[in-house]
Every structure is written in structure tokens, then in C-alpha cells.
Amino acid sequence: MTAAARRAAVDRLTEAKVGDGILVIGTTPFIGEGFDAPVLDTLFLAGPISFDGLLVQCAGRVIRAAPGKDLAEVHDYHDQATPILAVSLQRRMPGYRALGFVRP
């Protein structure tokens, strides 16, 4: 994505309101540092993140308060039978606890 295209996409998100039905499919570099769209209310973690700080940053995008938003969800896919996925979930758990989540 070019810098101009990214800026245009971020501008559209900035103008969005709760209930507009916004869907963002992005990688952690896209929604990482410097990204702000408080209207987003759901996050699907589709890849194994091991660093709990990155989890806090990504989940923070959807748990941020916004007028008219009263619920936020984080869906984290993991598989205890796949060692790398099981380990990465355990590494994210401190981040979930820091955010106030009580179960994965």
C-alpha cells in the first residue's frame, strides 16, 4: 500500500461513526503504532503474536472508548495441539490480563 493510499484509508476511518459497518482487514504493521480508529469494536487475531506488548497495542484499537460504542470484542484463535500456537498464546496472556480480560 502506498503512503497516499494508506493516508486515504486512515482518513476514511477517522471520519467513520459507530454503526457505519466498517471492516478493516490489516496486518499488525498497518494497525500498529500511529493507527487510531476508535469506532472499531471487534478484532480477529489471525496470526500468532508472541509479544504481549503488540497484543496490547492491537487490542487497544478496539477497546478504546468512542461515542455510541458500549462493547468491544477480541477473537484470538489458538490451537493447544500446535506447539507454536499454544506457546504464543501463553506469551500473550500477560497482555490480556493487563487489559482486564479474564479468559482467552
N, CA, C and O atoms as CSV, one atom per row, in Angstrom:
chain,resi,resn,atom,element,x,y,z
A,1,MET,N,N,0.854,-1.167,0.000
A,1,MET,CA,C,0.000,0.000,0.000
A,1,MET,C,C,0.905,1.237,0.000
A,1,MET,O,O,1.833,1.343,0.802
A,2,THR,N,N,0.621,2.150,-0.899
A,2,THR,CA,C,1.413,3.377,-0.943
A,2,THR,C,C,1.071,4.261,0.249
A,2,THR,O,O,0.040,4.075,0.896
A,3,ALA,N,N,1.927,5.207,0.529
A,3,ALA,CA,C,1.687,6.129,1.643
A,3,ALA,C,C,0.402,6.925,1.417
A,3,ALA,O,O,-0.349,7.171,2.361
A,4,ALA,N,N,0.147,7.327,0.177
A,4,ALA,CA,C,-1.062,8.096,-0.131
A,4,ALA,C,C,-2.316,7.243,0.057
A,4,ALA,O,O,-3.317,7.720,0.593
A,5,ALA,N,N,-2.265,5.995,-0.378
A,5,ALA,CA,C,-3.414,5.099,-0.213
A,5,ALA,C,C,-3.667,4.816,1.266
A,5,ALA,O,O,-4.816,4.766,1.705
A,6,ARG,N,N,-2.591,4.631,2.030
A,6,ARG,CA,C,-2.744,4.397,3.473
A,6,ARG,C,C,-3.376,5.614,4.134
A,6,ARG,O,O,-4.289,5.468,4.946
A,7,ARG,N,N,-2.906,6.806,3.801
A,7,ARG,CA,C,-3.449,8.038,4.385
A,7,ARG,C,C,-4.932,8.169,4.045
A,7,ARG,O,O,-5.729,8.542,4.905
A,8,ALA,N,N,-5.315,7.867,2.800
A,8,ALA,CA,C,-6.720,7.950,2.382
A,8,ALA,C,C,-7.572,6.962,3.168
A,8,ALA,O,O,-8.679,7.298,3.590
A,9,ALA,N,N,-7.066,5.743,3.369
A,9,ALA,CA,C,-7.808,4.740,4.141
A,9,ALA,C,C,-7.962,5.181,5.588
A,9,ALA,O,O,-9.042,5.053,6.165
A,10,VAL,N,N,-6.902,5.693,6.173
A,10,VAL,CA,C,-6.960,6.155,7.565
A,10,VAL,C,C,-7.918,7.336,7.690
A,10,VAL,O,O,-8.651,7.426,8.674
A,11,ASP,N,N,-7.926,8.238,6.719
A,11,ASP,CA,C,-8.849,9.376,6.744
A,11,ASP,C,C,-10.302,8.907,6.723
A,11,ASP,O,O,-11.139,9.460,7.437
A,12,ARG,N,N,-10.611,7.891,5.911
A,12,ARG,CA,C,-11.982,7.357,5.874
A,12,ARG,C,C,-12.364,6.775,7.231
A,12,ARG,O,O,-13.498,6.938,7.681
A,13,LEU,N,N,-11.425,6.099,7.882
A,13,LEU,CA,C,-11.699,5.535,9.206
A,13,LEU,C,C,-11.895,6.624,10.244
A,13,LEU,O,O,-12.742,6.494,11.128
A,14,THR,N,N,-11.132,7.682,10.148
A,14,THR,CA,C,-11.234,8.787,11.096
A,14,THR,C,C,-12.613,9.431,11.026
A,14,THR,O,O,-13.144,9.873,12.045
A,15,GLU,N,N,-13.191,9.485,9.842
A,15,GLU,CA,C,-14.500,10.105,9.648
A,15,GLU,C,C,-15.656,9.172,9.992
A,15,GLU,O,O,-16.796,9.627,10.086
A,16,ALA,N,N,-15.395,7.892,10.180
A,16,ALA,CA,C,-16.455,6.907,10.431
A,16,ALA,C,C,-17.085,7.110,11.802
A,16,ALA,O,O,-16.455,7.622,12.728
A,17,LYS,N,N,-18.324,6.703,11.905
A,17,LYS,CA,C,-19.071,6.768,13.162
A,17,LYS,C,C,-19.446,5.345,13.579
A,17,LYS,O,O,-19.527,4.446,12.742
A,18,VAL,N,N,-19.675,5.151,14.881
A,18,VAL,CA,C,-20.129,3.855,15.380
A,18,VAL,C,C,-21.405,3.474,14.636
A,18,VAL,O,O,-22.314,4.292,14.495
A,19,GLY,N,N,-21.471,2.240,14.163
A,19,GLY,CA,C,-22.639,1.761,13.436
A,19,GLY,C,C,-22.514,1.881,11.926
A,19,GLY,O,O,-23.415,1.451,11.204
A,20,ASP,N,N,-21.423,2.453,11.428
A,20,ASP,CA,C,-21.236,2.594,9.984
A,20,ASP,C,C,-20.901,1.275,9.296
A,20,ASP,O,O,-20.897,1.211,8.067
A,21,GLY,N,N,-20.623,0.226,10.062
A,21,GLY,CA,C,-20.318,-1.071,9.468
A,21,GLY,C,C,-18.948,-1.114,8.816
A,21,GLY,O,O,-18.793,-1.656,7.722
A,22,ILE,N,N,-17.970,-0.555,9.473
A,22,ILE,CA,C,-16.608,-0.501,8.942
A,22,ILE,C,C,-15.920,-1.847,9.134
A,22,ILE,O,O,-15.975,-2.427,10.218
A,23,LEU,N,N,-15.276,-2.341,8.087
A,23,LEU,CA,C,-14.485,-3.566,8.155
A,23,LEU,C,C,-13.070,-3.233,7.706
A,23,LEU,O,O,-12.860,-2.723,6.605
A,24,VAL,N,N,-12.111,-3.523,8.563
A,24,VAL,CA,C,-10.708,-3.290,8.231
A,24,VAL,C,C,-9.990,-4.627,8.294
A,24,VAL,O,O,-10.012,-5.305,9.321
A,25,ILE,N,N,-9.361,-4.999,7.208
A,25,ILE,CA,C,-8.514,-6.188,7.200
A,25,ILE,C,C,-7.094,-5.670,7.031
A,25,ILE,O,O,-6.735,-5.100,6.001
A,26,GLY,N,N,-6.303,-5.882,8.063
A,26,GLY,CA,C,-4.958,-5.334,8.017
A,26,GLY,C,C,-3.981,-6.181,8.795
A,26,GLY,O,O,-4.365,-7.009,9.620
A,27,THR,N,N,-2.738,-5.965,8.524
A,27,THR,CA,C,-1.674,-6.647,9.243
A,27,THR,C,C,-1.274,-5.799,10.446
A,27,THR,O,O,-1.634,-4.625,10.536
A,28,THR,N,N,-0.534,-6.399,11.362
A,28,THR,CA,C,-0.134,-5.638,12.546
A,28,THR,C,C,0.667,-4.385,12.197
A,28,THR,O,O,0.520,-3.386,12.900
A,29,PRO,N,N,1.506,-4.372,11.157
A,29,PRO,CA,C,2.164,-3.098,10.834
A,29,PRO,C,C,1.165,-2.003,10.438
A,29,PRO,O,O,1.401,-0.827,10.715
A,30,PHE,N,N,0.055,-2.376,9.793
A,30,PHE,CA,C,-0.935,-1.375,9.380
A,30,PHE,C,C,-1.705,-0.829,10.571
A,30,PHE,O,O,-1.934,0.377,10.656
A,31,ILE,N,N,-2.108,-1.698,11.491
A,31,ILE,CA,C,-2.913,-1.230,12.623
A,31,ILE,C,C,-2.082,-1.026,13.884
A,31,ILE,O,O,-2.625,-0.870,14.977
A,32,GLY,N,N,-0.790,-1.030,13.725
A,32,GLY,CA,C,0.095,-0.862,14.873
A,32,GLY,C,C,0.224,0.592,15.275
A,32,GLY,O,O,-0.751,1.344,15.259
A,33,GLU,N,N,1.411,0.971,15.627
A,33,GLU,CA,C,1.691,2.305,16.150
A,33,GLU,C,C,1.236,3.394,15.187
A,33,GLU,O,O,1.505,3.328,13.988
A,34,GLY,N,N,0.545,4.394,15.721
A,34,GLY,CA,C,0.091,5.518,14.927
A,34,GLY,C,C,-1.281,5.343,14.309
A,34,GLY,O,O,-1.783,6.269,13.673
A,35,PHE,N,N,-1.901,4.192,14.474
A,35,PHE,CA,C,-3.225,3.928,13.910
A,35,PHE,C,C,-4.277,4.242,14.963
A,35,PHE,O,O,-4.157,3.805,16.107
A,36,ASP,N,N,-5.307,4.995,14.589
A,36,ASP,CA,C,-6.355,5.342,15.540
A,36,ASP,C,C,-7.705,5.336,14.838
A,36,ASP,O,O,-7.945,6.143,13.941
A,37,ALA,N,N,-8.580,4.434,15.242
A,37,ALA,CA,C,-9.938,4.356,14.708
A,37,ALA,C,C,-10.849,3.876,15.835
A,37,ALA,O,O,-11.215,2.701,15.872
A,38,PRO,N,N,-11.220,4.771,16.755
A,38,PRO,CA,C,-11.997,4.371,17.931
A,38,PRO,C,C,-13.332,3.697,17.618
A,38,PRO,O,O,-13.877,3.009,18.481
A,39,VAL,N,N,-13.878,3.874,16.405
A,39,VAL,CA,C,-15.164,3.258,16.079
A,39,VAL,C,C,-15.064,1.749,15.905
A,39,VAL,O,O,-16.083,1.061,15.962
A,40,LEU,N,N,-13.861,1.215,15.695
A,40,LEU,CA,C,-13.716,-0.237,15.545
A,40,LEU,C,C,-14.050,-0.916,16.861
A,40,LEU,O,O,-13.636,-0.460,17.927
A,41,ASP,N,N,-14.812,-2.025,16.783
A,41,ASP,CA,C,-15.244,-2.684,18.017
A,41,ASP,C,C,-14.932,-4.178,18.071
A,41,ASP,O,O,-15.243,-4.832,19.066
A,42,THR,N,N,-14.329,-4.723,17.030
A,42,THR,CA,C,-14.026,-6.155,17.005
A,42,THR,C,C,-12.661,-6.374,16.361
A,42,THR,O,O,-12.332,-5.766,15.343
A,43,LEU,N,N,-11.875,-7.253,16.973
A,43,LEU,CA,C,-10.561,-7.603,16.447
A,43,LEU,C,C,-10.476,-9.115,16.336
A,43,LEU,O,O,-10.805,-9.831,17.282
A,44,PHE,N,N,-10.037,-9.601,15.190
A,44,PHE,CA,C,-9.754,-11.018,14.993
A,44,PHE,C,C,-8.248,-11.161,14.851
A,44,PHE,O,O,-7.665,-10.646,13.897
A,45,LEU,N,N,-7.616,-11.850,15.783
A,45,LEU,CA,C,-6.181,-12.120,15.695
A,45,LEU,C,C,-6.008,-13.411,14.908
A,45,LEU,O,O,-6.264,-14.500,15.421
A,46,ALA,N,N,-5.574,-13.283,13.670
A,46,ALA,CA,C,-5.490,-14.457,12.801
A,46,ALA,C,C,-4.088,-15.033,12.708
A,46,ALA,O,O,-3.880,-16.042,12.034
A,47,GLY,N,N,-3.138,-14.419,13.364
A,47,GLY,CA,C,-1.767,-14.922,13.328
A,47,GLY,C,C,-1.197,-15.009,14.726
A,47,GLY,O,O,-1.692,-14.352,15.642
A,48,PRO,N,N,-0.168,-15.807,14.898
A,48,PRO,CA,C,0.408,-15.978,16.236
A,48,PRO,C,C,1.272,-14.789,16.649
A,48,PRO,O,O,2.369,-14.597,16.124
A,49,ILE,N,N,0.776,-14.003,17.582
A,49,ILE,CA,C,1.536,-12.894,18.165
A,49,ILE,C,C,2.101,-13.402,19.476
A,49,ILE,O,O,1.353,-13.892,20.322
A,50,SER,N,N,3.397,-13.294,19.657
A,50,SER,CA,C,4.007,-13.748,20.906
A,50,SER,C,C,4.250,-12.606,21.880
A,50,SER,O,O,4.182,-12.814,23.091
A,51,PHE,N,N,4.528,-11.418,21.390
A,51,PHE,CA,C,4.862,-10.286,22.248
A,51,PHE,C,C,3.592,-9.680,22.825
A,51,PHE,O,O,2.747,-9.178,22.084
A,52,ASP,N,N,3.454,-9.727,24.156
A,52,ASP,CA,C,2.229,-9.227,24.776
A,52,ASP,C,C,2.053,-7.727,24.556
A,52,ASP,O,O,0.922,-7.240,24.548
A,53,GLY,N,N,3.144,-6.985,24.377
A,53,GLY,CA,C,3.039,-5.554,24.097
A,53,GLY,C,C,2.358,-5.281,22.768
A,53,GLY,O,O,1.605,-4.314,22.646
A,54,LEU,N,N,2.610,-6.119,21.772
A,54,LEU,CA,C,1.950,-5.977,20.476
A,54,LEU,C,C,0.469,-6.308,20.603
A,54,LEU,O,O,-0.370,-5.664,19.972
A,55,LEU,N,N,0.146,-7.305,21.414
A,55,LEU,CA,C,-1.259,-7.623,21.670
A,55,LEU,C,C,-1.959,-6.424,22.299
A,55,LEU,O,O,-3.051,-6.050,21.872
A,56,VAL,N,N,-1.342,-5.823,23.305
A,56,VAL,CA,C,-1.933,-4.659,23.979
A,56,VAL,C,C,-2.163,-3.538,22.967
A,56,VAL,O,O,-3.204,-2.883,22.991
A,57,GLN,N,N,-1.201,-3.320,22.087
A,57,GLN,CA,C,-1.326,-2.275,21.078
A,57,GLN,C,C,-2.481,-2.569,20.118
A,57,GLN,O,O,-3.293,-1.687,19.838
A,58,CYS,N,N,-2.559,-3.799,19.616
A,58,CYS,CA,C,-3.618,-4.159,18.663
A,58,CYS,C,C,-4.995,-4.158,19.321
A,58,CYS,O,O,-5.942,-3.591,18.776
A,59,ALA,N,N,-5.113,-4.785,20.480
A,59,ALA,CA,C,-6.403,-4.833,21.171
A,59,ALA,C,C,-6.837,-3.442,21.611
A,59,ALA,O,O,-8.031,-3.147,21.680
A,60,GLY,N,N,-5.869,-2.596,21.904
A,60,GLY,CA,C,-6.190,-1.227,22.292
A,60,GLY,C,C,-6.947,-0.477,21.220
A,60,GLY,O,O,-7.661,0.482,21.512
A,61,ARG,N,N,-6.797,-0.906,19.982
A,61,ARG,CA,C,-7.518,-0.257,18.882
A,61,ARG,C,C,-9.027,-0.451,18.993
A,61,ARG,O,O,-9.792,0.416,18.572
A,62,VAL,N,N,-9.460,-1.564,19.548
A,62,VAL,CA,C,-10.904,-1.820,19.624
A,62,VAL,C,C,-11.486,-1.569,21.008
A,62,VAL,O,O,-12.697,-1.384,21.130
A,63,ILE,N,N,-10.675,-1.555,22.045
A,63,ILE,CA,C,-11.245,-1.315,23.379
A,63,ILE,C,C,-11.276,0.170,23.728
A,63,ILE,O,O,-11.777,0.551,24.786
A,64,ARG,N,N,-10.747,0.998,22.851
A,64,ARG,CA,C,-10.776,2.449,23.070
A,64,ARG,C,C,-12.222,2.946,23.034
A,64,ARG,O,O,-13.011,2.531,22.186
A,65,ALA,N,N,-12.551,3.829,23.955
A,65,ALA,CA,C,-13.909,4.374,24.040
A,65,ALA,C,C,-14.220,5.252,22.828
A,65,ALA,O,O,-13.344,5.916,22.273
A,66,ALA,N,N,-15.485,5.234,22.441
A,66,ALA,CA,C,-15.984,6.092,21.367
A,66,ALA,C,C,-17.459,6.349,21.627
A,66,ALA,O,O,-18.146,5.476,22.157
A,67,PRO,N,N,-17.963,7.523,21.268
A,67,PRO,CA,C,-19.384,7.815,21.464
A,67,PRO,C,C,-20.253,6.765,20.776
A,67,PRO,O,O,-20.083,6.488,19.588
A,68,GLY,N,N,-21.182,6.186,21.528
A,68,GLY,CA,C,-22.094,5.185,20.986
A,68,GLY,C,C,-21.575,3.763,21.019
A,68,GLY,O,O,-22.305,2.834,20.673
A,69,LYS,N,N,-20.335,3.571,21.424
A,69,LYS,CA,C,-19.753,2.220,21.483
A,69,LYS,C,C,-19.786,1.742,22.926
A,69,LYS,O,O,-19.239,2.391,23.818
A,70,ASP,N,N,-20.435,0.594,23.150
A,70,ASP,CA,C,-20.516,0.070,24.518
A,70,ASP,C,C,-19.972,-1.353,24.643
A,70,ASP,O,O,-20.059,-1.953,25.715
A,71,LEU,N,N,-19.418,-1.894,23.572
A,71,LEU,CA,C,-18.913,-3.259,23.592
A,71,LEU,C,C,-17.714,-3.372,22.655
A,71,LEU,O,O,-17.690,-2.775,21.578
A,72,ALA,N,N,-16.731,-4.142,23.079
A,72,ALA,CA,C,-15.581,-4.443,22.226
A,72,ALA,C,C,-15.251,-5.917,22.381
A,72,ALA,O,O,-15.344,-6.466,23.479
A,73,GLU,N,N,-14.865,-6.561,21.283
A,73,GLU,CA,C,-14.549,-7.990,21.309
A,73,GLU,C,C,-13.190,-8.237,20.669
A,73,GLU,O,O,-12.829,-7.608,19.674
A,74,VAL,N,N,-12.443,-9.168,21.262
A,74,VAL,CA,C,-11.189,-9.630,20.677
A,74,VAL,C,C,-11.314,-11.139,20.508
A,74,VAL,O,O,-11.518,-11.861,21.484
A,75,HIS,N,N,-11.192,-11.612,19.282
A,75,HIS,CA,C,-11.248,-13.041,18.984
A,75,HIS,C,C,-9.828,-13.514,18.711
A,75,HIS,O,O,-9.174,-13.047,17.778
A,76,ASP,N,N,-9.368,-14.427,19.518
A,76,ASP,CA,C,-7.996,-14.915,19.429
A,76,ASP,C,C,-8.043,-16.399,19.096
A,76,ASP,O,O,-8.555,-17.203,19.876
A,77,TYR,N,N,-7.510,-16.755,17.943
A,77,TYR,CA,C,-7.521,-18.148,17.507
A,77,TYR,C,C,-6.222,-18.819,17.918
A,77,TYR,O,O,-5.130,-18.343,17.605
A,78,HIS,N,N,-6.359,-19.914,18.614
A,78,HIS,CA,C,-5.175,-20.665,19.035
A,78,HIS,C,C,-5.516,-22.148,19.029
A,78,HIS,O,O,-6.685,-22.534,19.020
A,79,ASP,N,N,-4.493,-22.957,19.035
A,79,ASP,CA,C,-4.665,-24.404,18.980
A,79,ASP,C,C,-3.670,-25.028,19.947
A,79,ASP,O,O,-2.465,-25.002,19.700
A,80,GLN,N,N,-4.162,-25.582,21.034
A,80,GLN,CA,C,-3.285,-26.174,22.040
A,80,GLN,C,C,-2.517,-27.377,21.493
A,80,GLN,O,O,-1.496,-27.765,22.060
A,81,ALA,N,N,-2.994,-27.970,20.401
A,81,ALA,CA,C,-2.318,-29.131,19.819
A,81,ALA,C,C,-1.179,-28.735,18.874
A,81,ALA,O,O,-0.415,-29.594,18.432
A,82,THR,N,N,-1.064,-27.446,18.564
A,82,THR,CA,C,0.016,-26.950,17.712
A,82,THR,C,C,0.974,-26.165,18.597
A,82,THR,O,O,0.648,-25.062,19.037
A,83,PRO,N,N,2.148,-26.719,18.860
A,83,PRO,CA,C,3.049,-26.130,19.863
A,83,PRO,C,C,3.312,-24.633,19.718
A,83,PRO,O,O,3.253,-23.908,20.711
A,84,ILE,N,N,3.601,-24.153,18.510
A,84,ILE,CA,C,3.914,-22.726,18.374
A,84,ILE,C,C,2.713,-21.851,18.720
A,84,ILE,O,O,2.882,-20.769,19.282
A,85,LEU,N,N,1.507,-22.304,18.393
A,85,LEU,CA,C,0.304,-21.533,18.711
A,85,LEU,C,C,-0.005,-21.577,20.200
A,85,LEU,O,O,-0.431,-20.576,20.776
A,86,ALA,N,N,0.205,-22.717,20.820
A,86,ALA,CA,C,-0.026,-22.843,22.263
A,86,ALA,C,C,0.946,-21.960,23.043
A,86,ALA,O,O,0.550,-21.288,23.995
A,87,VAL,N,N,2.208,-21.962,22.641
A,87,VAL,CA,C,3.219,-21.151,23.333
A,87,VAL,C,C,2.955,-19.664,23.131
A,87,VAL,O,O,3.075,-18.884,24.076
A,88,SER,N,N,2.598,-19.261,21.916
A,88,SER,CA,C,2.380,-17.833,21.674
A,88,SER,C,C,1.183,-17.323,22.467
A,88,SER,O,O,1.189,-16.173,22.906
A,89,LEU,N,N,0.156,-18.150,22.660
A,89,LEU,CA,C,-0.974,-17.733,23.499
A,89,LEU,C,C,-0.514,-17.500,24.934
A,89,LEU,O,O,-0.886,-16.500,25.548
A,90,GLN,N,N,0.283,-18.406,25.468
A,90,GLN,CA,C,0.770,-18.239,26.841
A,90,GLN,C,C,1.597,-16.959,26.979
A,90,GLN,O,O,1.568,-16.314,28.027
A,91,ARG,N,N,2.319,-16.597,25.950
A,91,ARG,CA,C,3.118,-15.363,25.989
A,91,ARG,C,C,2.248,-14.114,25.909
A,91,ARG,O,O,2.641,-13.056,26.400
A,92,ARG,N,N,1.065,-14.224,25.293
A,92,ARG,CA,C,0.145,-13.081,25.200
A,92,ARG,C,C,-0.669,-12.879,26.467
A,92,ARG,O,O,-1.182,-11.786,26.704
A,93,MET,N,N,-0.793,-13.916,27.281
A,93,MET,CA,C,-1.680,-13.844,28.445
A,93,MET,C,C,-1.415,-12.647,29.364
A,93,MET,O,O,-2.380,-12.036,29.824
A,94,PRO,N,N,-0.157,-12.277,29.660
A,94,PRO,CA,C,0.045,-11.083,30.496
A,94,PRO,C,C,-0.580,-9.830,29.875
A,94,PRO,O,O,-1.084,-8.964,30.591
A,95,GLY,N,N,-0.547,-9.738,28.558
A,95,GLY,CA,C,-1.172,-8.610,27.883
A,95,GLY,C,C,-2.677,-8.609,28.059
A,95,GLY,O,O,-3.276,-7.565,28.316
A,96,TYR,N,N,-3.295,-9.785,27.922
A,96,TYR,CA,C,-4.741,-9.875,28.148
A,96,TYR,C,C,-5.096,-9.475,29.574
A,96,TYR,O,O,-6.050,-8.730,29.798
A,97,ARG,N,N,-4.326,-9.969,30.532
A,97,ARG,CA,C,-4.595,-9.622,31.934
A,97,ARG,C,C,-4.448,-8.119,32.159
A,97,ARG,O,O,-5.254,-7.518,32.869
A,98,ALA,N,N,-3.429,-7.511,31.563
A,98,ALA,CA,C,-3.208,-6.069,31.709
A,98,ALA,C,C,-4.379,-5.262,31.152
A,98,ALA,O,O,-4.668,-4.168,31.635
A,99,LEU,N,N,-5.049,-5.803,30.137
A,99,LEU,CA,C,-6.195,-5.127,29.537
A,99,LEU,C,C,-7.501,-5.415,30.270
A,99,LEU,O,O,-8.529,-4.814,29.959
A,100,GLY,N,N,-7.470,-6.328,31.239
A,100,GLY,CA,C,-8.670,-6.641,32.003
A,100,GLY,C,C,-9.458,-7.823,31.493
A,100,GLY,O,O,-10.540,-8.105,32.008
A,101,PHE,N,N,-8.944,-8.532,30.485
A,101,PHE,CA,C,-9.624,-9.734,30.009
A,101,PHE,C,C,-9.415,-10.850,31.028
A,101,PHE,O,O,-8.324,-11.002,31.576
A,102,VAL,N,N,-10.457,-11.621,31.275
A,102,VAL,CA,C,-10.364,-12.660,32.302
A,102,VAL,C,C,-10.158,-14.056,31.738
A,102,VAL,O,O,-9.797,-14.967,32.483
A,103,ARG,N,N,-10.374,-14.247,30.458
A,103,ARG,CA,C,-10.136,-15.561,29.855
A,103,ARG,C,C,-9.743,-15.373,28.398
A,103,ARG,O,O,-10.140,-14.390,27.772
A,104,PRO,N,N,-8.969,-16.301,27.851
A,104,PRO,CA,C,-8.550,-16.156,26.448
A,104,PRO,C,C,-9.695,-16.402,25.487
A,104,PRO,O,O,-9.510,-16.320,24.272
